[in-house]
Amino acid sequence: MSAGNEEADLLLGDSSDWDTPEIGVHIFGVRHLSPGGAQHLLEVLDAVRPTAVLIEGPSDATPEILHLVNEATRPPVAILAYTSELPVRTAVWPLAVYSPEYQAMLWARRSGAEARFIDLPSPVMLALQEREIGETGKAEGGPEDLPGTPKAEGKPRDEAGNEAEHGLKPPAIVGGNEPGNTGFSLYETFAQLHGEPDYETYWERHFEHNLNPDAYRRAILAFSSGMRGLTEKTEHRERTGEHAVNAVREAYMAHCIQEAVRDGHRPDKIVVVCGAYHAAALTDPALAMKDEELKMLPVLGAKLTLMPYSYYRLSSLSGYGAGNEAPHYFDMMWEAMALGNLSHLPHRYMSAAAQHMREAGTHRSTAEVIEAVRLAEALASLHGGSLPALRDLRDAARTLLGHGELAPVAEALARLDIGTEIGELAEGVSQTPIQDDLARELKALKLEKYRSAVAGELTLDLRENRRASTEAAALLDLRRSRLLHRLELLDIGFAKLRPSGQDSASWKEEWILQWTPESEIRLVEATLLGETVELACAYALQRKLETSTSLGEASKRIAEACLCGLTAQMMAGMQTLQRLSSDSRDVVAIAAATGDLSAVMSYGSLRRIDTEPLGPLLEQLFLRGCLFLEEASGCNDEAASGMAAAIEELNAVAQRHSEGVDEALWVRSLGNLAMRDDRNPKLSGLACAILLERGELSAEEAGAEVSRRLSPGISPELGAGWFEGLAMRNRYALLSRLSLWEELDRYIAGLDEEQFRRALVFLRRAFSSFSPREKTMAAELLGEIWGVDGEQAAEAVTGELREDEHAMIEELNEFDFEDF
């Protein structure tokens, strides 16, 4: 016998060992997301008619079963546990409609049987998770989910809680906790031994399509026993924390089984639904945890809630190690099984794919659909399958519907395989206070329809609707804006503001809204900050203010407070900003903070926020910007770009708030900077341009300054750099002054080759921001000065560069000015 066959025999085991479990309890091992497992489980439940259905899941979530089987509940949904203190640790147990555990709960409700969860309670799970993080230091990202065993924050993992390598499909096999990352090689090799290209296809063909109840149950138990034995015997495996956790979990579940017997349930009237890996262990009655051992379990303060989930999050494509590739496809399989016509699934799949393609504008005929089904059935037959597996359906769709290409059919297959469904819970069911508050807010603001897995667009008009009958209706969009900004501040991930290209005082906002399970998790985590969205947002903003160390951070917090309608935090932000600015000489930071305050004051009335208290602080910051302008302008060219933006910002503030700020001081500061030769020439040129634009510099004074700055004795860096700053503002005014261009022409003509090369760097930078129309006007002016036709000059200046000119530019870009 070959080594490969020996491995397969060990995995398959001897099914005769499973005829009569020692403890008399019916152990049914499942894969957590398995329509076939759910269907066979229902048949077992109907045959046994148990009085107790014991389900792998956090035992403290047993009261939540009532809400999970509520008629208003629509899977996918999940149980979410989270720590009651920061930092928040979370664990998630997701359920699809085709999850065997979910169907077991529904059966128990219909049949009057008791349903219990029997896994470790969530406070213990989270404590073990916290201990693992402390020992390994592997917590890197946001919360991850794992049915059966919640896992620590960090890398994606398989169903065993083992880290799964990125880029490799995690070994998401028979539910529960398959310990260790024997992983890809073990499961994929096993699939290859049975002639399948991957493990998912092997599982579907041999288990999901196995319609014989007894054969299915025996096969999955034997498979589990063999897999367990193989993983335990794998060489070089370390008995790390994950194995210890599995042993504790199984001992606890065995204890819960014994407890059900003590509560009066006959063993033969108890059905245990667990991850198949655990099934073999739970048949041993000696495994059960003792009462004194229960008291030794670590515990963290934790709370439970239910949350909607999504099929994308259930899919392995999301990085979820215990997911399957195609949640929506397995939902379709579940519906077909429920109707007793699983053989019709290929027809439904191909028809739906063709329909999606037609809706997207790509027509496919009925004949092509029929041929695609036939091809899928032929592919299945080649592999000895009774029905096409998902891989067969995909290959057939690509060949017949995609005409050999994936691109035409890719979107349709993604919708069919993964789906966009997101679950629902009855209003008020097992919600944290902040979840309840958001639900009320969304309903009051008529935003409930946007709580969808499909992204939606929302345009808001923040102006008062004077035709509305009530004040609430008149300010509906403003109230919506405040809520969405609050959710954005809390990083809930529901609302994203689309950049409009307009200033921040605009009355119009465009949002992209999309709800995901991650949004629900982050919302639950925010309950530790406050019981309502407003309180949580205020607390989060206050914490950001307390850690602000720069003027920019503080001014941004003030702007966020205004957008969120949080007046108290806006006042606190003022105090922080005033404290940080009291000894600051950083004009760039001062200008940015002044600009933020100016913007807030500009849209304060639109947002119904009293911004008058910001006035004195704005004046104080503006004053400091004026006083330190000259000093800060003695900078190098690298820092000059930031200073130029600061000068532009302060000038805009002076124009918007001329009645409040000391505009005369600003003009004097600009005048001093414009006349100084020991400051950065670009900034002096910019100051001159602003004064010229404001009418504070006469044509004669401007001409004299141009002559002085562009005189033959001025170095190329100073002259061309000054012109670069001058050209940053009011170009049409510059283009109307022929004398300026005559001075520039004389200046350039007087440079030798080396000086010209140095000056060209600044001149190219200056003209690079000119529009095509402005470049044409400048060329026409130069043509007039040179005595040539203006159109010819414009064509020569704006035309494509010759090859030798390109070479010269390349040489210029590599020119080393350090030596000059």
C-alpha positions in Angstrom: 0.0 0.0 0.0 1.3 3.4 -0.9 2.0 6.1 1.7 -0.8 8.2 0.2 -3.3 5.3 0.5 -2.2 4.7 4.1 -2.9 8.4 4.9 -6.3 8.2 3.3 -7.2 5.0 5.2 -6.2 6.6 8.4 -8.4 9.6 7.6 -11.4 7.5 6.7 -11.1 5.2 9.7 -13.5 2.3 10.4 -17.1 3.4 10.4 -18.1 0.3 12.4 -16.6 1.9 15.4 -19.4 4.5 15.5 -22.5 2.3 15.7 -23.2 2.8 19.4 -21.6 5.7 21.2 -20.6 4.8 24.8 -22.6 7.5 26.5 -25.8 6.8 24.6 -26.1 10.4 23.5 -26.4 11.1 19.8 -23.3 13.0 18.6 -23.7 14.8 15.3 -20.6 16.3 13.9 -21.0 19.1 11.4 -19.2 21.6 9.3 -20.4 25.0 10.6 -21.5 26.2 7.2 -22.9 23.1 5.5 -26.4 22.8 3.9 -25.9 19.1 3.6 -25.0 18.8 7.2 -28.1 20.9 8.2 -30.4 18.7 6.0 -29.1 15.4 7.5 -29.2 16.8 11.0 -32.9 17.7 10.6 -33.6 14.1 9.5 -31.7 12.8 12.6 -33.7 15.1 14.8 -37.0 14.0 13.2 -36.0 10.4 13.8 -34.7 10.7 17.4 -37.2 13.4 18.6 -34.9 14.5 21.3 -36.0 16.5 24.4 -32.7 18.4 24.5 -30.6 19.7 21.6 -27.1 20.7 22.8 -25.3 23.0 20.4 -21.7 24.1 20.3 -21.7 27.8 21.1 -21.0 30.0 24.2 -23.1 28.6 27.0 -23.9 32.1 28.4 -25.6 32.9 25.0 -28.3 30.3 25.6 -30.9 33.0 26.4 -30.2 34.5 23.0 -31.6 31.4 21.2 -35.0 32.9 21.8 -34.1 35.9 19.7 -32.2 33.9 17.1 -35.3 31.9 16.3 -37.5 35.0 16.4 -39.7 35.1 13.2 -38.2 38.5 12.4 -34.7 37.2 12.5 -33.2 36.7 9.0 -29.7 35.1 8.8 -26.9 35.7 8.4 -26.6 36.8 12.0 -24.0 36.4 14.7 -23.5 36.2 18.4 -21.0 38.9 19.4 -19.1 38.8 22.8 -17.0 41.8 23.8 -15.0 42.8 26.9 -16.6 45.4 29.2 -13.3 47.3 29.6 -10.8 48.8 27.2 -9.0 47.6 25.1 -12.0 45.9 23.6 -11.6 42.2 22.7 -14.4 40.6 20.6 -15.4 37.1 19.5 -18.0 36.3 17.0 -20.1 33.1 16.3 -21.8 33.6 12.8 -24.8 31.7 11.6 -26.2 31.3 8.1 -29.6 30.0 7.3 -28.0 26.7 6.3 -25.8 26.4 9.4 -26.7 23.1 11.1 -26.6 24.9 14.5 -29.2 27.4 13.4 -31.5 24.7 11.9 -31.2 22.8 15.2 -32.4 25.8 17.1 -35.4 26.2 14.8 -36.2 22.5 15.1 -36.1 22.7 18.9 -38.5 25.7 18.8 -41.0 23.9 16.5 -40.8 20.6 18.4 -40.9 22.0 22.0 -37.4 20.6 22.8 -34.9 22.4 25.0 -32.0 24.0 23.1 -28.8 24.9 24.9 -25.3 26.1 24.0 -22.6 24.0 25.6 -19.3 25.5 24.8 -17.2 27.6 27.2 -19.0 30.9 28.2 -17.8 34.0 26.4 -16.0 35.5 29.5 -13.8 32.4 29.6 -13.3 32.4 25.9 -12.2 36.1 25.9 -9.9 35.5 28.9 -8.2 32.6 27.1 -7.9 34.8 24.0 -6.4 37.6 26.1 -3.9 35.1 27.6 -2.9 33.9 24.1 -2.4 37.5 23.0 -0.3 38.2 26.1 1.9 35.1 25.5 2.3 35.5 21.7 1.9 39.2 21.1 0.2 38.4 17.9 -2.7 40.8 18.1 -2.2 43.1 15.1 -5.5 44.1 13.6 -9.3 44.3 14.2 -11.5 41.6 15.6 -11.7 38.3 13.7 -14.4 35.7 13.8 -14.3 32.0 14.4 -17.4 29.8 14.8 -16.9 27.5 17.7 -13.7 29.1 18.9 -13.5 32.9 18.9 -10.1 34.0 18.0 -7.8 36.9 19.0 -7.4 40.0 16.9 -4.8 39.5 14.2 -4.2 37.3 11.2 -7.0 35.3 9.5 -7.3 31.8 11.0 -8.8 28.5 10.1 -11.7 27.0 12.1 -9.3 25.8 14.7 -8.2 29.3 15.5 -4.9 28.6 13.8 -3.4 31.4 11.8 -3.9 30.8 8.1 -1.3 32.1 5.6 -2.4 34.9 3.4 -2.8 33.8 -0.1 -3.6 30.2 0.8 -7.1 29.0 1.2 -7.6 28.2 4.9 -8.5 24.6 5.8 -12.2 25.3 6.6 -13.3 21.7 7.1 -15.8 19.9 9.3 -16.6 22.7 11.6 -15.4 23.0 15.1 -11.7 23.4 15.9 -9.4 21.5 13.8 -6.3 22.1 15.8 -3.0 23.1 14.3 -2.1 24.4 10.9 -1.3 21.1 9.3 -3.4 23.1 7.1 -3.0 23.5 3.4 -0.8 20.5 2.7 -2.9 18.1 4.8 -6.3 19.0 3.4 -5.3 19.8 -0.1 -3.2 16.7 -0.4 -6.1 14.7 0.9 -8.3 16.2 -1.8 -5.7 15.3 -4.5 -5.6 11.7 -3.2 -9.3 11.5 -4.1 -8.8 13.1 -7.6 -10.1 16.6 -6.7 -8.3 19.8 -7.5 -9.0 21.4 -4.1 -10.4 20.7 -0.7 -13.6 22.7 -1.2 -14.6 20.7 -4.3 -13.7 17.4 -2.5 -15.9 18.4 0.5 -18.9 19.4 -1.7 -18.8 16.3 -3.9 -18.3 13.8 -1.1 -20.4 15.4 1.7 -22.8 18.1 0.5 -24.0 15.8 -2.4 -24.2 12.8 -0.1 -28.0 12.4 0.2 -27.9 9.1 2.3 -28.3 10.2 5.9 -26.6 7.2 7.5 -23.8 7.2 5.0 -23.3 10.9 5.6 -23.2 10.6 9.4 -20.9 7.6 9.4 -18.5 9.2 6.8 -18.2 12.5 8.6 -17.6 10.8 12.0 -15.0 8.5 10.5 -13.4 11.3 8.7 -13.3 13.4 11.9 -11.7 10.5 13.9 -9.1 9.9 11.2 -8.3 13.6 10.9 -8.0 13.9 14.6 -5.6 11.0 14.8 -3.6 12.2 12.0 -3.1 15.7 13.3 -2.2 14.4 16.8 0.4 12.1 15.2 1.9 14.7 12.8 5.6 15.0 13.5 7.1 18.2 14.8 3.8 19.5 16.1 4.1 21.7 19.3 1.4 21.3 22.0 0.8 25.0 22.0 -2.1 27.0 23.5 -4.6 26.1 20.8 -4.4 22.5 21.8 -4.9 23.3 25.4 -7.9 25.4 24.6 -9.4 22.6 22.6 -9.0 20.1 25.4 -10.6 22.6 27.9 -13.5 23.2 25.5 -14.2 19.5 25.0 -14.0 18.8 28.7 -16.5 21.6 29.3 -18.9 20.4 26.6 -18.8 16.9 28.0 -19.6 18.4 31.4 -22.6 20.2 29.9 -23.8 16.9 28.3 -23.7 15.2 31.7 -25.5 18.2 33.2 -28.3 17.8 30.7 -28.6 14.1 31.8 -28.7 15.2 35.5 -31.5 17.6 34.6 -33.7 14.7 33.6 -33.1 14.2 29.8 -32.6 10.6 28.8 -29.2 10.1 27.1 -30.9 8.6 24.0 -33.1 11.7 23.8 -30.2 14.1 23.7 -28.6 15.2 20.4 -25.3 17.1 20.5 -24.5 19.3 17.5 -20.8 20.1 17.4 -17.9 20.7 15.1 -17.1 17.3 13.7 -13.5 17.5 15.0 -14.9 17.4 18.6 -17.4 14.6 17.9 -14.9 11.8 18.5 -13.8 13.3 21.9 -17.3 13.8 23.2 -18.2 10.1 23.1 -15.8 9.6 26.0 -17.7 10.1 29.3 -14.5 10.3 31.3 -13.6 13.5 29.5 -16.1 15.7 31.5 -14.7 18.6 33.5 -15.1 18.4 37.2 -16.8 21.1 39.3 -13.6 22.1 41.0 -12.0 22.5 37.5 -14.8 24.8 36.4 -13.9 27.2 39.2 -10.3 27.4 37.9 -11.2 28.8 34.5 -10.0 32.3 33.8 -12.7 35.0 33.3 -12.8 38.5 31.8 -15.7 40.9 32.2 -17.7 40.5 29.1 -21.1 41.2 27.5 -23.1 39.5 24.7 -25.2 40.9 21.9 -26.6 39.7 18.6 -25.7 41.4 15.3 -26.6 41.2 11.6 -23.9 39.6 9.5 -23.2 39.4 5.8 -22.5 36.7 3.3 -19.3 38.5 2.2 -18.0 38.4 5.7 -18.9 34.6 5.9 -16.9 34.0 2.7 -13.2 32.9 2.8 -12.5 35.8 0.4 -13.0 38.2 3.3 -10.0 36.5 5.1 -12.4 34.6 7.4 -10.6 31.2 7.9 -13.7 29.2 8.8 -15.8 30.6 5.9 -16.6 28.8 2.6 -16.0 30.2 -0.8 -19.6 30.7 -1.8 -22.2 31.5 0.9 -24.9 32.5 -1.5 -24.4 29.4 -3.6 -24.7 27.2 -0.5 -27.9 29.2 0.3 -29.2 28.2 -3.1 -28.2 24.6 -2.4 -30.1 24.7 0.9 -33.2 26.0 -0.8 -33.0 23.2 -3.4 -32.5 20.6 -0.6 -35.5 21.9 1.2 -37.6 21.5 -1.9 -36.2 18.0 -2.6 -34.8 19.0 -6.0 -31.0 19.3 -5.5 -30.6 18.1 -9.1 -32.2 21.3 -10.3 -29.5 23.5 -8.7 -27.2 23.6 -11.9 -30.1 24.8 -14.0 -31.0 27.5 -11.5 -27.3 28.6 -11.2 -26.7 28.9 -14.9 -30.1 30.7 -15.5 -29.3 33.2 -12.8 -25.8 33.8 -14.2 -27.3 34.5 -17.6 -29.9 36.8 -16.1 -27.2 38.8 -14.3 -25.3 39.1 -17.6 -28.4 40.3 -19.5 -29.0 42.9 -16.8 -25.5 44.1 -17.3 -26.0 44.4 -21.1 -24.4 41.1 -22.2 -27.0 38.8 -23.8 -26.7 35.0 -23.6 -29.2 32.7 -25.1 -31.3 29.9 -23.5 -29.4 27.4 -25.7 -26.1 28.5 -24.2 -27.5 28.1 -20.7 -28.7 24.6 -21.5 -25.3 23.7 -23.0 -23.5 25.1 -19.9 -25.6 22.8 -17.6 -24.8 19.8 -19.8 -21.1 20.7 -19.7 -21.2 21.0 -15.9 -22.9 17.6 -15.6 -20.3 16.1 -17.9 -17.4 17.5 -15.8 -19.0 16.1 -12.7 -19.3 12.7 -14.3 -15.6 12.7 -15.2 -14.8 13.1 -11.5 -17.3 10.4 -10.5 -19.7 12.9 -9.0 -23.5 12.5 -8.9 -24.0 16.3 -9.3 -21.9 19.2 -10.6 -19.8 20.9 -7.8 -19.3 24.6 -7.7 -16.0 24.3 -9.6 -17.8 22.4 -12.4 -20.4 25.1 -12.6 -17.8 27.9 -12.7 -15.8 26.1 -15.4 -18.9 25.5 -17.5 -20.1 29.1 -17.1 -16.7 30.5 -18.1 -16.6 28.2 -21.2 -20.2 28.6 -22.5 -21.5 31.9 -21.0 -18.1 33.7 -21.0 -17.1 32.2 -24.3 -13.8 31.0 -22.8 -13.1 34.2 -20.9 -13.6 34.9 -17.2 -14.2 38.7 -17.5 -17.7 38.6 -19.1 -19.1 36.3 -16.4 -17.0 37.3 -13.4 -19.4 39.8 -11.9 -22.4 37.4 -12.3 -20.5 34.6 -10.7 -19.4 36.8 -7.8 -23.0 37.7 -7.1 -24.1 34.1 -7.3 -21.3 32.6 -5.3 -20.9 35.2 -2.5 -24.0 37.4 -2.6 -24.7 40.7 -1.0 -27.2 39.6 1.7 -27.0 41.1 5.1 -29.0 39.7 8.0 -31.7 41.3 10.1 -32.8 41.1 13.7 -36.1 42.1 15.3 -36.1 45.7 16.5 -34.7 45.9 20.0 -33.6 42.3 20.1 -30.5 41.8 22.3 -29.1 45.2 21.5 -26.6 47.3 23.4 -27.9 50.8 24.3 -25.9 52.4 21.5 -27.3 49.9 19.0 -30.8 50.8 20.1 -30.0 54.5 19.9 -28.6 54.2 16.3 -31.7 52.2 15.3 -33.9 55.0 16.6 -31.9 57.7 14.9 -31.9 55.9 11.6 -35.6 55.5 11.8 -36.3 59.1 12.8 -34.1 60.4 10.1 -35.5 58.0 7.4 -32.1 56.4 6.8 -33.1 52.8 7.5 -33.0 51.7 3.9 -29.3 52.7 3.7 -28.5 50.0 6.3 -27.6 47.7 3.5 -24.6 45.7 2.3 -25.1 47.4 -1.0 -23.5 50.9 -1.2 -26.0 53.7 -1.6 -25.6 57.4 -2.4 -27.2 60.2 -0.3 -27.1 63.9 -1.2 -27.9 66.4 1.6 -29.0 70.0 1.4 -28.1 71.6 4.7 -30.2 74.7 4.2 -33.5 75.0 6.0 -36.5 73.7 4.0 -38.9 76.6 4.6 -41.8 74.7 3.0 -41.7 72.0 5.7 -44.4 71.9 8.2 -42.3 71.2 11.3 -38.8 72.4 12.4 -37.6 68.8 12.5 -38.6 68.3 8.9 -37.1 71.6 7.9 -33.7 70.6 9.3 -33.9 66.9 8.3 -30.8 66.9 6.2 -28.8 68.9 8.7 -29.7 66.4 11.4 -28.7 63.6 9.1 -25.4 65.3 8.5 -24.7 65.5 12.2 -25.4 61.8 12.7 -23.2 60.7 9.7 -20.3 62.9 10.9 -20.6 61.4 14.3 -20.5 57.9 12.9 -17.5 58.9 10.8 -15.8 60.3 13.9 -16.4 57.0 15.7 -14.9 55.1 12.8 -18.1 53.0 12.5 -17.4 52.5 8.8 -21.0 53.2 7.6 -20.7 56.7 6.1 -18.0 58.2 3.9 -18.2 61.8 2.8 -17.4 62.1 -0.9 -15.1 65.0 -1.7 -17.1 67.7 -3.5 -14.3 70.0 -4.7 -16.2 72.8 -2.9 -15.1 74.7 0.2 -16.2 73.4 3.6 -18.9 76.1 3.9 -20.9 74.4 1.1 -24.6 73.7 1.8 -24.3 70.4 -0.1 -22.9 67.1 1.1 -22.6 63.8 -0.8 -22.3 60.6 1.2 -21.7 56.9 0.4 -23.5 54.7 2.9 -22.9 51.0 3.3 -23.5 48.8 6.3 -21.2 45.9 7.0 -20.8 43.4 10.0 -17.6 45.3 10.8 -19.8 48.4 11.2 -21.9 46.5 13.8 -18.8 45.3 15.7 -17.4 48.9 15.9 -20.7 50.2 17.0 -20.8 47.7 19.8 -17.3 48.5 20.8 -18.3 52.2 21.0 -20.8 51.4 23.7 -17.9 51.6 26.1 -17.6 55.3 25.2 -21.2 56.1 25.7 -24.7 54.7 25.7 -25.8 56.9 22.7 -24.0 57.8 19.5 -23.9 61.5 20.7 -22.3 60.6 24.1 -19.8 58.2 22.5 -18.8 60.8 20.0 -18.4 63.5 22.6 -16.3 61.2 24.7 -14.1 60.1 21.7 -13.6 63.7 20.7 -12.7 64.7 24.2 -10.1 62.0 24.3 -8.6 63.2 21.0 -8.5 66.8 22.4 -6.6 65.6 25.5 -4.0 64.0 23.4 -3.6 66.8 20.9 -0.1 68.2 20.7 -0.2 70.5 17.7 -2.3 73.5 16.6 -3.5 71.5 13.6 -4.8 68.6 15.7 -6.7 71.0 18.0 -8.2 73.0 15.2 -9.3 69.9 13.4 -11.1 68.7 16.6 -12.9 72.1 16.7 -14.1 71.6 13.1 -15.2 68.0 13.9 -17.1 69.2 16.9 -19.0 71.7 14.7 -19.8 69.1 12.1 -21.1 66.8 14.8 -23.1 69.5 16.5 -21.2 69.1 19.8 -20.9 72.6 21.2 -19.3 71.6 24.5 -16.5 69.9 22.7 -16.0 72.9 20.4 -15.5 75.1 23.5 -13.0 72.5 24.9 -11.2 72.5 21.6 -10.9 76.3 21.8 -9.2 76.0 25.2 -6.8 73.4 23.9 -6.0 75.5 20.8 -5.4 78.6 22.9 -3.1 76.8 25.2 -1.0 75.3 22.4 -0.8 78.6 20.5 0.3 80.8 23.4 4.0 80.3 22.7 4.0 79.0 19.0 6.0 80.8 16.3 5.2 78.2 13.6 3.5 80.4 11.0 2.5 77.3 8.9 0.7 75.7 11.8 -0.8 79.0 12.9 -2.1 79.7 9.4 -3.6 76.2 9.1 -5.4 76.5 12.5 -6.6 80.0 11.5 -8.0 78.7 8.3 -9.8 75.9 10.1 -11.4 78.4 12.5 -12.4 80.6 9.7 -14.1 77.8 7.9 -16.0 76.8 11.0 -17.1 80.4 11.5 -18.2 80.6 7.8 -20.5 77.6 8.0 -21.6 78.0 11.7 -24.9 79.7 10.8 -25.6 77.0 8.2 -25.1 74.3 10.8 -27.0 76.2 13.6 -23.8 76.4 15.7 -23.0 79.6 17.6 -19.4 80.3 16.5 -19.1 83.8 17.9 -16.8 82.6 20.8 -14.3 81.6 18.1 -13.8 85.2 17.0 -11.3 86.3 19.7 -9.2 83.2 19.2 -9.2 83.7 15.4 -8.0 87.3 16.0 -5.2 86.1 18.4 -3.9 83.5 16.0 -4.0 85.9 13.0 -2.1 88.4 15.0 0.7 85.9 15.8 0.8 84.9 12.1 1.4 88.6 11.1 4.0 89.2 13.8 6.1 86.2 12.9 5.7 86.3 9.1 8.9 88.0 8.3 11.0 85.8 10.6 9.5 82.6 9.3 10.0 83.6 5.6 13.8 83.4 6.0 13.6 79.7 5.0 15.0 77.5 2.3 13.2 76.6 -0.9 12.0 73.3 0.5 10.2 75.0 3.4 9.0 77.9 1.1 6.1 75.8 -0.3 4.5 75.4 3.1 5.1 79.0 3.9 3.5 80.1 0.6 0.4 78.1 1.5 0.4 79.8 4.9 0.6 83.2 3.4 -2.3 82.4 1.0 -4.4 81.1 3.9 -3.7 84.1 6.1 -4.6 86.5 3.2 -7.9 84.6 2.7 -8.7 84.9 6.4 -7.9 88.7 6.3 -10.4 89.1 3.4 -13.1 87.0 4.9 -12.9 88.5 8.4 -11.7 92.0 7.6 -13.9 93.5 10.3 -12.5 91.3 13.0 -8.8 90.8 12.3 -6.1 93.5 12.0 -6.0 93.7 8.2 -3.8 96.8 8.3 -1.2 94.9 10.2 -1.3 92.1 7.6 -0.8 94.6 4.8 2.2 96.1 6.5 3.7 92.7 7.2 3.3 91.8 3.5 4.9 95.1 2.5 7.9 94.5 4.7 8.3 91.0 3.3 7.9 92.2 -0.3 10.8 94.7 0.1 13.2 92.5 1.9 16.1 90.9 0.0 17.2 88.6 2.8 14.0 86.5 2.9 13.2 83.7 0.6 12.7 85.3 -2.9 9.7 83.2 -3.8 7.9 84.4 -0.6 8.9 88.0 -1.3 7.5 87.7 -4.8 4.3 86.2 -3.5 3.9 89.1 -1.0 4.4 91.5 -3.9 1.7 89.8 -6.0 -0.8 89.9 -3.1 -0.1 93.6 -2.6 -0.5 94.2 -6.3 -3.8 92.3 -6.3 -5.1 94.2 -3.3 -4.2 97.6 -4.9 -1.7 98.3 -2.1 1.1 98.5 -4.7 0.9 101.0 -7.5 1.9 100.2 -11.1 5.0 102.5 -10.7 6.0 100.8 -7.5 5.4 97.4 -9.1 7.5 98.3 -12.1 10.3 99.5 -10.0 10.4 96.4 -7.9 10.3 94.2 -11.1 13.3 96.2 -12.4 15.2 95.8 -9.2 14.5 92.1 -8.7 15.3 91.2 -12.3 18.3 93.5 -12.8 21.4 91.9 -14.4 23.3 91.8 -11.2 20.8 89.7 -9.3 21.7 86.0 -9.1 19.5 83.5 -11.1 18.1 81.9 -7.9 17.0 85.2 -6.5 15.6 86.7 -9.7 13.9 83.7 -11.1 12.7 82.6 -7.7 11.1 86.0 -7.1 9.3 85.8 -10.4 8.0 82.3 -9.4 6.4 83.8 -6.3 5.1 86.8 -8.3 3.5 84.5 -10.8 1.5 82.6 -8.1 -1.3 85.2 -7.9 -3.4 87.2 -10.3 -1.8 86.1 -13.5 -4.1 88.0 -15.8 -3.0 91.2 -14.1 0.6 90.2 -14.7 -0.1 89.2 -18.3 -1.6 92.7 -18.9 1.7 94.4 -18.0 4.0 94.3 -21.0 6.7 96.1 -19.0 7.0 93.2 -16.7 7.7 90.8 -19.5 10.2 93.2 -21.1 12.1 93.2 -17.8 12.0 89.4 -17.7 13.2 89.2 -21.3 16.1 91.6 -20.6 16.9 89.6 -17.4 17.1 86.3 -19.2 19.0 87.6 -22.1 21.7 88.9 -19.7 22.4 85.5 -18.2 25.2 83.3 -19.4 24.6 79.6 -20.1 25.4 78.4 -16.6 23.2 81.1 -15.0 20.4 80.4 -17.5 20.4 76.7 -16.5 20.1 77.7 -12.9 17.3 80.2 -13.5 15.5 77.8 -15.8 14.7 75.5 -12.8 12.7 78.3 -11.1 11.1 79.6 -14.3 9.9 76.1 -15.4 8.4 75.7 -11.9 6.7 79.1 -12.2 5.2 78.4 -15.6 4.2 74.8 -14.9 1.1 75.9 -13.0 0.0 78.2 -15.8 -3.1 77.1 -17.7 -2.8 76.5 -21.5 -4.6 79.8 -22.1 -2.2 81.7 -19.8 0.8 80.1 -21.5 -0.5 81.1 -24.9 -1.0 84.8 -23.7 2.5 84.9 -22.2 3.9 83.5 -25.5 2.1 86.1 -27.5 3.5 88.9 -25.3 7.0 87.5 -25.7 6.4 87.3 -29.5 5.5 91.0 -29.5 8.7 91.8 -27.5 10.8 89.7 -29.9 9.1 91.2 -33.0 7.7 88.0 -34.3 4.2 86.8 -35.0 2.3 86.2 -31.7 0.6 83.0 -33.0 3.9 81.6 -34.2 5.5 82.4 -30.8 2.6 80.7 -29.0 2.9 77.6 -31.2 6.6 77.4 -30.6 6.2 77.8 -26.8 3.3 75.5 -26.3 4.2 72.8 -29.0 5.8 69.4 -28.4 9.4 69.4 -27.5 12.0 68.2 -30.0 14.2 65.2 -29.2 17.2 67.4 -28.5 15.1 69.6 -26.2 13.9 66.5 -24.3 17.5 65.6 -23.8 18.3 69.0 -22.5 15.5 68.9 -20.0 16.7 65.5 -18.8 20.2 66.9 -18.4 18.7 69.9 -16.5 16.8 67.6 -14.1 20.0 65.8 -13.3 22.0 69.1 -12.9 23.8 69.4 -9.6 23.4 72.8 -8.1 25.3 71.9 -4.9 28.6 73.0 -6.5 27.4 76.5 -7.3 
